[in-house]
Amino acid sequence: MFTRIRNRGKSGLLAVALALATLTIGGAVAPAHMPAQAAMGGGYAHIFLIMMENQGDTQIYGNTADAPYINGLTTKYGWAQNYYGVTHPSLPNYLAALSGSYQGIWDDCKAGAAVTCAPQEFVTGAPYMGLLLTKAQVASATARPHMFGGRTLVDQLEQHNLTWKAYMESAPTVGYTGEYYPVDMVAGKKVARKLYAQKHNPFMYFSSIVNNPARVQKVAPYTGFASDLTSGKMANFVWVSPNQCHDMHSLSPANAKAVGMLSCAAPDSGTPHGPIQMGDTYLKTVVGQIMASSAWHRKSAIVIAWDENDYSGYDGCCQSPAGLNGVALGGGRAPFIVIPSQGGHPMMDATPYNHYTLLATIEKLWGLGCLNEACKVGATGLMTQFFP
């Protein structure tokens, strides 16, 4: 169910409906570098995916004090009322968005064929006390090496002659393999300041990418994003992971001070006003850059998604995993907005969605086939109404 928005109060969820009788998927002519199947899939030359962090829908929608720009977007473009993280914590959501699978883990550990970690969520002592994984799930997740095989969206794009690039803010080099950056020396010991966090870079967790030098070159620092926009050579699919201050995640007070971003410090409790404000300002800048570029003159879309809602709930949908006694192990409800370059209008959609349905929609738009759990998304579960 989706509705055009006429007015929305401070709660962010008050919408007066005018039913849309029909949907039209545009038939724009593709640029010369675009293959025929891309034109058949809605004609999108560029899709930009900006992955934000750890805020629930009620922390953003209607919070005009901290997020005025984002709330302004919801008065002009489509936003989802019931978009969910696939599960908790962050890393499995990023893996799900890229591969159609959360890869059977519940942790934020670094990448590596020799790296294994016990679940950090949904176990005794974790934030969700009493919501337990089965013994088999704990055993399987604990033994799962953090270098995953199988196909990803990268394989699909390349097989269909579509280009891609991932931009990692605060990563120091192309294909950076460190877990965090920057890292300072304090009293003779290394202290990770964590502006860049590998857990927000799913590309480094797949052997088909890290073992391919040409692909590694496309996992780049964010410093090249603006020049790629102005060059007119922006890839068809663009992934952007802001750093942990600009994605609303936050840093410890000590790390926020060390990197000179005091507003990025995580509060002891309550709404993280500073990180939300920083993320809102960041989005205003990066969306403005995209809209001012030549890429925006072609048929394009900017997708702004949050990975999960971080300890505000574990509701889920759309093939989220299930735990003991079949309870949902979802990532809670999080914000989601799409800005199309053509045909945008205010729209609130109350249909349940998550990262699997987003991936399935991108696959549908470009005729890519499907990956893992995205293959289970039916026609009524697609998000094509956000992409006119």
N, C-alpha and C positions, 0 to 999 in steps of 0.2 A: 504494500500500500504506500503510495506516495502522494504528497499534496504540495501545491504551491503555497508559499508563505506570504501572508499579507502583513501580519504583525506578530511579534514575539516579545514577551515580557522578560523580566529579569531571570526567571527560572530557566529560560532558554528552550522550554519544551512546549510553550503555548503556541499553537499554529491553527489558523483557520483554513479549512480545506476547500480547494477548488479542484475537483478530480480532473486529471488529465485523461482524455478519452483515447488518445493515440500517442504512439512514440514514433519518431522518425529518425532513423540512423542516416546521417548525411552521406552523400555520394560524391564528396569532393574528389577532384582529380589529384592523383598522387604526384609528388615531385619526381623529377627524372631519375633520382637515385633510388626510388622506392620500387620494390617488386610488385608484380601484379596482384599477388594474393593479399598484400597489405591494403591496396585500394579496395579489394573486395570485402575486407574486414572492417569497414567503416571509414577508410580513408585517412586514418591517423598517421601523420608523419612523425610525431613525437609524443611520447608519454613520459612525463617526469613524475617519479615517485619520491616524495620526501617523507622519511620515516621519523616521526617524533616519538616521545617517550613518556610513559608512566603517569599519565593523567587520565582520570575518569571523565566521562562526558559531562557530569555536573560540575566539574572543576573548570571546564572551558566554556561550554554552552551557557550563555547568560552571564558569564563573568566578564562584564564589559570594563571593569576597573583594571584587571590584569591583562586581558586579552581583547582589547578593542578592535584590533585589525581582524583577528580571526572571526569575531562575532559579526563584523561588517561583511565578511565573505559570505556568511550564512544568510544574509539578506539579499544576496545577489546570485548565489550559485547553489548547487545541490549539496545537502548534508544528510548523513545517516543518523537516525535516532537510536538504532539498535545494532551498532557495529561492535564486534567483540574481538578481543585477543583470542588466539587459538588456545593458549594455555598460559601458565606462568613458569619461570620468569621471562626475561627479555629474549635470550638467545633462541629458544625453540620457536618463537614467533617470527624472528627474522629468517630462520631456516624454512619455516612453513611458507612464508611469502615468496621465497625464491625457488623452492623445490616441491611444494605441495605436500610436505611432510614435516612434522615437528621432530622427526628423526628419533623418537623414542627417548628423549631426555627431558629432564626438568632441572637444568642448571645453567650457569653463565660461565662455564670454564673455558679456558683458552683452547685454540685449535691444535690438533696434533694427533698423529696415528698412535702415539704411545700415551695419550692423555685420556684418562677415564675419571669420572666423578660420580659420587653418589647424588641422588636427587636433593636439591636444595629447597624444593617446594612440595607441599602436600604430604609431608611426613611429620611425625611427632617432633615438636620443637620448632617447626616452621611456622610462619604467620597464620596458617590455617589449621589450628590445632584440631585433631580429631577427624579431619578430612584426609584419609590415608590412601596411599597407593596399595595395591596388592603386593604380596611378597614377590610374586613373579615380576611385576613391574619394577620394583626396587632392584631386584637382582639383574634384570635385563638392562635397565638404565645405568646401573653402576658399572657394568662390564662393557658399555658401548664406547668404542674409541671415537674421539672427536675429530676424525677426518672421514667424511662421509662419501660413499660412492653414489652411483645412480645419476640420473639426468636432472638438469636444472633448466630454468628459463633461459639461461645462456645457450644451452644446446639447442633449444627450440628456435631462438632468435637467429642463431648462426645458420641453422639448417634452412631457414626461410629467407636468407640473405638480408636480414635486418641487423643493424648495428646496435651496440650497447656500450655503456660505460658507467662505472660506479665512482662516485666522488665521496671521499672520506675526510670530513673536516678535522683538522689538527693531526692527521697522519703525516709523518715527516717525509716519506718516500713512496714511490710506486710499489705496490705489492708488499707493503710493510708487514712483517711477520710478528712483530712484538705484540704483547697483550695490551699494553698501555703506552701512552705518550702524552706529555713529556715525562721523563724520569730524572729527578734531581739526586745529587749526592748530599746527604745530610749526616754529619758526624760519621763519615766513612761508610754509610749505608745507602743503598738505592731506595728512593722513595718515589713511587709512581704517583703522578699528579692527576692522571686519568681524564684529561680532556678528550683524547681519543681512546676508545675502548673497543677491543677486537670483537667483543660479544655483539656489537652493533654493525659488524661487517661480515655478513654471512658468506660472502664470496670466498673468504679464506678458510672455510670449513669444508670445502668440496675438492676432492682430489682431481677431478676433471678440470678444475680451474687452476689450483696452485701448482700442478705438474705441467701446465701448459704456459710457456713463457709469453706467448702472444696474448693470452687471456690475462695473465698477471699484469701486463702493461696497461690494461684497461681498468684496473682497480687503483685509482689515482688519488693523490691529495686534492683537497677541495680548492687549493690555490689556483688550479688551472681552469676552474669552472667558468669564471667570467670571460676569460680569453677564448675559451671554446664557444661560448655563446656569441661573442662578437665576430668570430671567424666564419660563422655560417656553416660550420661542419659538426654541429651537435648531433650526437647519436640518436637513433630512433627511440631506444629505451634508455632512460637516464635514471639511475638510482642515486639519491643524495642522503647520506647519513650525517646530520649536523653533529658537532661535538656535544659533550654532555652538559654544557651550559646552554647551548643554543637549541637543544632538542627537548628542554624542560626536565631533564633527568635530575640535575643538580650534582654538586660535589660536596665533600666534607668541608666544614668551615676552614680547616687548615689548608686544604688543597685550593679552595676558592681564593683564599688570601695569597697563596703562593703564585697562582696564575694571574693575579690582579683582577679577578672578577668577583668581588665581594657579594654581589647580588645573586650569585650562583650557589651560595651556601645553602645546604639543606636545613630547614628548620627542625627544631626538636619535635614539633607536632603541628598539625593543622595544614592549611593550604600553603603550598610553596610559592608565595607571591612573587618573589624575585626570579626564580627559574621560569615561571610562566610568563612574566613580563619580558624576560630576555628572549624566550622562544617566539613570542608574538612579534617583537621587533625584528628578529632574524627573518621570520617568514615574510614580513612586509618588505624587507630588502630583497630576498631571493626571488619572491614571486614578481616583484617589480622588475628585477633584472630579466627574468624570463619573458615577461610581457613586452619589454622594450627591445627584445632581440628579434632577429629575422626568423627564428624558429617559430615565433608566435604568429607570423603571417601565414604559415601553413596550418593545416588542421592539427591542433595539439591539445593536450590536456595536462593539467597539474593535479596530481593526487596527493593529498596531505592526510596521512594516516598516523595513528598512535598505536604503538605495538601492543599495549595492554594497559590496564588501569591501575596496576600496582597496589595490591593489598586492600582494594576497596570492594572486592568481590571475586567470585570465581564462576559466575555464570558463563555460559558459552552456547555455541550453536554450530550447526554446519560441519559436522565431523570433528568437533573438539574431542579429545580423548576422554574416556570414562575411567573412574577408579573403583575403589572398593564398593561393592553393592551397586555398581552402575552409576554412581554420582558423577555429575559433570565436573571435569577438571579444566574449565574454560579460563580465559584471561580477563573476564569482566568486560563491562561496556566502556568503550572508548570513543573519542571523536573521530570523525571521518568526513572529509570535504573534497569535492572535485570541482576544479575550475576549467571549463573547456574554452578554447579560443573562439569557438563558433557555437551559437545557439544556447549560451548559458542563460539560466533563469533561476529565480528562487524556488527551491524544491526541498521538502523534507520527506524522506523515505523511512518508514517505520519497519520495513522488512528486516528480519535478522540476517546479518552478513558477518563475514570475518575475512582473514587474510586468504583463506582458500577460495572464497567466492571472488575476491578481488583478482587473484591469479587466474581463476577460470575466466573471468571477464576479459582480461588482457589477452589471454589465449584465444578467446572467441573473436575479439576485435581484429586480431591479426591472423586468424586461421592457423594456429600453431599446434593444434591437437590438445592434449591434456597431460598433466602430471599427477600421479598419486591421488590424494584426496580431492584435488580439483576436478578429477574425472567424475566424481559423484555429485557434482553440482548440476542440477537440472536447469532447463531453460528458465523456469520461474525464479530460480535462485541467482541468476546472473544480475549484474549491476549495470547493464547496458543503458538504462535510463539516465545514468549520470554522464553518459558519453553521447550526446546528440549528434 
